Amino acid sequence: LDEYVEKYWKTGKFLYDDANRKSSLNISPESKKTMEQIKYRNQRLFQLPNGRTECFELHIKTGNLRIHLYPEGLNVYIGYIGKHLDTDKFN
């Protein structure tokens, strides 16, 4: 992730599909159905260093391990590293 950010993300919005194409990352957003359910959305709320709370919907998948991230400006914040969080299909 660091390598992709440093090498390719110089301006504009973070594009997870571009990161997937140009690296070995497997990043995706949560499904619409999962994000519509408040109990699942709340599991993805984390604080940024400035104290603001955001939904870290994007995540890197590696087996059952998930890394939830939030890109802002030209920074990527990691909110969670751990087991697969609950979803509409996985709970």
N, C-alpha and C positions, 0 to 999 in steps of 0.2 A: 504494500500500500504506500509506504514512504517513497519507494522508488518510482511508482507511477505518478504520485503527486509532484515530486521533484522534477521528473523528466518531462511529463506531458501536460500537467494542469497548471497553466500559466495565467489564464484569464477565464472569465465567464463562469457559468454554472458547472458544478461537478456532474459529469455524465458517467453513470455506473456502467452502461453498456460499452462505452469507450474504454473504461478501465478493464473490463473483462476481455475486450479484444486485444489490448496492448500489453496484457500481463497474464499471469496465471491465476488471477483473482476470480472468484465466483460470487459476485455481488448482485443482490436483487432487493427490491422493495417487498414489503408484505402484501398479501392479496387484499383487494378492496374489501372482501367479506370479513377478513380478520380485522382490518383497521376500522370497520364500521361498528365493531363490538367493543364497547368501552372497557370491559374487563381485560381484553387483549391489548387494546391501545395503551391502557395505563401501565402495563408491564414494560412498555417501551419508552416511558418518560424518564429522562435523566437530566441532571443539571449540567450546564456548561460552566466553564471556569468563572464566568461573570455572574453566576447565580441564577441565570434564567433557565427555566425548564423547557425542554423541547422533546418532541417525539423522534426517537432514533429508529426510524422505520427501515432504512437501508441496513442490510446485514451481509456479512461475508459468511458463506457456508463452507464448513469443512467437517464432513461427517455429522456427528451430533453436536459439534461445537459451533457456536454462533458468536460473531463479533458485530455488535450493533454500533453503527456510526452515524455521525451527523456532519455533513460538509457545510461550511459557512465561510464566506470570504474565500481565502485560499488555504483554509485549515480544515482538517478532518479530525473531529473529536470522537473518541471511543467512549461509549457509555456503558457497555456491557460486554463481558467475555465470559461465556459459560454454556451451560446446556441449552438445548433448543427450548425457546420460550413457547408458551401455549399459543395455538392458532385455532382457526376455525376447524382445521382438519387434524391437528396434532395437539392433544391435551391429555 
